[in-house]
Amino acid sequence: MTRLLILALLGLSACGPISPQRAADRCEERARAAVNPVREIGVGVNSDRGVIANGEIVLTSDFLQGRDPQVVYEQCVLQLTGQGPVRPLVLRR
């Protein structure tokens, strides 16, 4: 019984709030995705198949709805930490 209680508490501790700094980092990415689609391109060489290329374009619901990236950022940080942002939004590339 004690072992089960300890495992349950460890599982719940992993669901706790994240640091404000880490939340700001994650939410900046989400706000950036609200401005432009996220694009990724990969190229590699494999000894079995030769040259391999792939690409991906991600359209977030925030982008499709035309949401203000500042609002996306603020709401995201509030949701993750329960408090306002610790730094202003910087949309850098």
Secondary structure, 3 states (H helix, E strand, C coil): CHHHHHHHHHHHHCCCCCCHHHHHHHHHHHHHHHHCCEEEEEEEEECCCEEEEEEEEECCHHHHCCCCHHHHHHHHHHHHHCCCCCCCCCCCC
